[in-house]
Structures are given as C-alpha cells and as structure tokens.
C-alpha cells in the first residue's frame, strides 16, 4: 500500500533513569525508541494517516526493536539492513528547576550515517502525498546531507509535497553549518516548520513571528511557513494569509517529542485536505496530549484530539 506520508531520518534507542535519579548513579534505565522523523510518522499514523519511515539500521536486536515498535503504531518501516553497523542511542536525564534536562548522544557512526538513495525505497517517496525530513538528518554526516538533498529533489520531481523542520540541535552542529546546509535544501521544500528561536539562531532573522514567516516565504518561495513559539502557540503563513493558534493547557509529564507530535498531526490534516487553520489546531491539541505521556511518541487517538479541540475536561473516563 502506498503511504500518504513518508519520512526519512534516524531512530535511536532512548535510555533514561527513573525521574529524580542521575545517570551516573542509576541502577536501571528505561528503554524506548525515539527519532524526530519516526516520531512525526507515528503521530500522523495514530491520527489515521498512512505513514512510512525510511532509514538504515543494524541487523541486530536493537535495530529490530526500532522496526517492531514503529509497526506497533501503524508505521511501515522501509529499512536497509547493515550487518556491520551500530545502532544510535541517546540518554536523557529529566531535570527539575534549577537542574536542566540533559541529553547525551551516542550516535556517531550509526548505520543511518552512511545511507545513500540507492539503498532506500525511493519509490515510496515518489508515490507519497508528503515527504518529510528535518534538519537533524543532514547534521549527522556529509553523506546524509547529500542524501537528504537528493530525496527532496526526487520528491519535488515526482510532484510530492515536501516538508522540512529546521529542528536545530546545538550538540550536532554550529548555527553557521546548519544555515549553510539547510539553506541549500530550501529550494526543494514546500512546507517549512521552524521554532522561532531556531529561525533567529540559525537563519539570523529578526522580528515577530509573522514577520519571520513572511520573510522566509519571500526569500525562499515556501508555500507554507509554520513558526512554533512554545507557550505562545504557533503561526502559519499560507497563500499570503496568516493564521495563529494558541497552545492548549496541559500538565507536562515529558516534553520531549512535543514538536514532532505537532508536525505529525499538522501534516496528517493537510494530507486529509483540511485547511491550514484546522491543521494548526490539530497540531496544538496533539502536542498538548503528547506532553502528558512518557517517551518521545504521541500515543494518542483521534477521539482524544477531538476532545481537546472541544475543550473537554480530562476527568476520569469510566
């Protein structure tokens, strides 16, 4: 079956000590899977959009753990298996004020860093409604920078809408390196999603969110620009008009993956033919639900999202 949404990137093993414990003294670690592009695919799939994820993994129990979990959430993994590669991982130590949350990457030389287009299911990209990746992927290796560009070009030539999240990670590269790489990809991008702070840090632009969105659309020809603003919600510029969406009130259990949940829900609604305004609302509601769930994945249902949109009380569902 042709997937409506196809994403490309790395999925890691996520290891975290119990809340309130330090990695250096923990006696146990919680074991999950996590990666921006697969997180987006899971959120979209949970909301009824058929989704697939492209990548390269080690042919090992750790690699198979990734594909098994994605299939659990309805995402079809199209994977090139590598007998000699390693599985990327990250450790997360959740903080509480004044101690910040700390992420430690262990992803050097992971299988995905050598992925080339001829190793991947490029036909899935050509057949999709939307192809999505993020700025994390080209940050992982020069090979992935080239592969990301080639896949975006393939999608464009096939008439597939392309979506890209700037998704800057300071532990992976500098703002100047990120700017050079991402701006080289922008000509092949239709829908740009970017956090306001990343636009300022990486692209060096200034002004309010509406001004930033307008400048990006004018400079690079994006069809749609979505600017996320944390507690101030999100804003989208599409067809010359601007729509704003506030956040929904939520209790935060785990904030990691919130942005990916927003993007997955947003793209799922665009694919379903909904308006940008509706897509923003679904994104915000799904992001709010994600913050109540441990792990990177938005394990939500359409009914739960609809309830948030209606302003439903959490209460107790008996």
N, C-alpha and C positions, 0 to 999 in steps of 0.2 A: 504494500500500500504506500502511495506517495505521501510523505509527511508535509503538512502545511508549513510548519516551522522547522528549520534545520539550523543547528548551532554548531560552532567549532571552537574547541579550546581544551584546556587541561582540567581533569577532575582529579583531585587529590584525596588522600586519606586524611581525615581530620582527627586529631588526638587531643583530648583536653582532660585536665584533672577535675575532680569534683569542685563545685563552686566554693570559693574561700580557701582553696589549697594552692600551693605553689608547685610548679612543675618540678623544681629541684628536690622537693620533699614528698611528692605524691606517691602513694602506694598503688594507685590504679589510674588508668586513663580510659575515658570514654572514646569509643571507636565509631566514626561516622565517615561519610563521603561528602565532598564539597568541591565546587568549582563554579565560577561565575556563569559560564555558558551552559553547563548542565543544570545549574540552579534555575536559570531562565526557562530552559526546556521543561523542567519539572513543573514549575508554576503554570506555564501555559497548558501543559498536558492535564494537570489537575482541574483546569477550567474548561476542558472539553476540546482543546486544540490538539490535533495530531502532531507529535513532535519527535524529532530525531536528533541525535548528537553525534558529531564526527570527531574522532581523535585517534591517538595511537597509545597503546597500553602494553605493559609487560605481560607475557603469557605466564601468569603466576596467580596464586590465590589472591593476592592484593589487587591485581588487575581485574580478575573475575569478580571480586567483591564490588567493584565500581559498576560493572555492567549489570550485575544481579540487582543492585539497589535501584538503578535507573529504570530497569524493566518493571520493578515493583510499582513505580509511579507512572507507568504507561509510556515511557520514553524509549524509543528504539535506538540502541547504540550501534553505529556503523564504525567498527574499530579495526585498525590494522594492528595485529598482534606481533610483538617482538620478543623473541626468546632471550635476548641478551641485555635488555634494557631494565631500568628500575622504575619503581612507582614513586611519584612525587607525594609529599606529605606536608602537612603543617600542624604545628602545635599552637593551641590557643589557651591562654590563661586569662579567664574573665576577671576584670577588675571591678572595684567599687571605690568611689571617691574617698581619698585622693589618689588611689593607685589605679593607673590606667589599664585597660585591657591590652595584652601583649600578644602579638602574633609572631611566631618563629617559623620561617620557611625552611623546608628541606626538599627542594625540588630541582636542584642542579642535576643536569644530565638525565632528567626523566625522559621516558620514551617519547613523549609528545614533542620534545625539543628538536627532534630530527624529522618530524613529519613533513612529507612532500605531497603535492597534489596528486601525483601518480600512485600514491599509496592509499588515497582516500576515496570514498564513494562520491565522486564529484557529480555524478548523475542525480544524486539526491538534492544537491544544491540547485541544479538546473531545473528540477521539477517542483521545487518548493514555491510557496507563495512569498515567504520571507526567509532570508538568510541572515543570521545574527552572529556577531562575534564582538569581542571587546578589546580595549587597549591593553589588557593583561596579556593576551596571547602573543602579540608581536614583541612584548617586553622579554619574553622567555629565551629567545635565541634569534640570531640573524636569519637562520633557516625559517623560523616561524614568521618573521616579519615578511619574508618573501612569499611564503605560502599563504599568509593571510591576504596579501595583496592579490595574488593570483585567484584565490577563491572569490574574493569580492568582484574581481573583473569577470570571472566566469558567470557569477550570478547576474551581473549587470547585462552581459551579452545575451543571457538566456531570458531576460525580462523579469527576473526575480527581484523583488524589492529587497534592498539591503539595509540592515540596521546595525548600528555600531554604538557601543557605550564607551565613552572616554576612559572611565574606570581607572584612574591613575593610582599606582601603587609606588610610594616613595622607596620602599625596600627593594624594588625591582630595577628602577632606573631613575635618572635625573629628569627634572622638568624639561630641559632642553632636548635631551634624547627622545623623550616622549613626544614632544612637539614635532620634531623632525619626522619621526616615524608616522605619527597619526595624521599629520597634515598631508603626507604623501599618499595616504589611503583615502582621504576625504573625497577626492573626485569620484570615487566609486560608491559613495554612501548616500542613501536616500533619506534615512531617518537617523538623526544623531540624538543620543541621550547623554547628558553630562551633568554632573554635580556642579553647582555654581562655584564652589571652591576650586574644583579641578579646572574649570574654564579660566579662572584667574591665575592659578598656579602654573598650568601647563601652556595655555594659549596666550597668556599675558593681556587679556582683555579686561576692561573695567566698565562699570555702570551697573544699573539694576538688572534683574533677570530678564525683563522684557527687552531691554537694550541689548543685552548679550545675545539673546535668541535672534533678534533682528540682524545684528552684525554678522553672526555666524551664517545665517541663511543667505545674506547678501554676499558675503565673502566666498562661500563655498558651494552655493547652489543647492543646499539641502531642501528637500520637500517639506520635512517636518523637523523641528528642533524642540526637544524637551529638556528643560532645565529643572533639575531637582534641587530643593532648597532646605532639606532637613525638616525642622519643625515648622518652617514657613510654607511647606507644601511643594507643589510642582506647577510649572507653567509650560505651555506648549505654543509654538508659533507654527501655523499651518495655513497655506493659501492666503497669506497676508494678514490673518487674524490671530489674535492671542486669546488663549483660554487659560484660566487659573483653577487650581484645585487645592483646597486646604487638606491638611492631614486629618485622619480620624483618631480620636482619643484612644489610647491603648496603654496597657501595662506591659512594660518590657521585661521579658524573660531572657531573650537572646536577640541582639540587634544584628548579628552577622547574617548576611543574605537578604536584608530588607530591600536594598536597591534592586537586587536580582528579581525578587518577588514582584516588585513594582513593574519592572521591564517585561517580565513574562506575561503578567496579566494585561498590561498595556498592549503588547503585540498580539495577544490572543484576541482581543476585541477588535483591533484593526483588521486582522485576518477574517474575523466574522462579519466584517462590513459595517461595524459600528462607527460612530463619529469619534473624532479626537477627544471631545469633551467626555464622552462615555468611557473611552479607553483610559483617560486620566483618572476618572472616578474609580474604575475597577482596579487600576494600579494602586491607588492610595488605599483602598479597602483591603486589598490583598497584602500590601506591605504592613498595614496595621495588624492583621491577623498573624503574619509571619513573626512579628516581634513577641508574640505570646508563646512561641514554640522553640524548643531547644533544637540546635543544629542549624545548618545553612538552608535547608529545604522548606519551602512553603507547602506544608502538608495540609491543604485546605480543600474545601468543596465549593462548588458554585453556590449552593444554598447559604453557606456561611458568608460568602462575599456579599450576596444579595441582602442578607440580614444586616450586615454592617451598613450597606448603602441605604437601607430603610431606617437606620438609626435604632435597630433592635437592641434591647437590653441583653447583656451577657447572661445574667441569672443562672439558673440551673435547668438544664434540659432533661425533664423526667419523662 
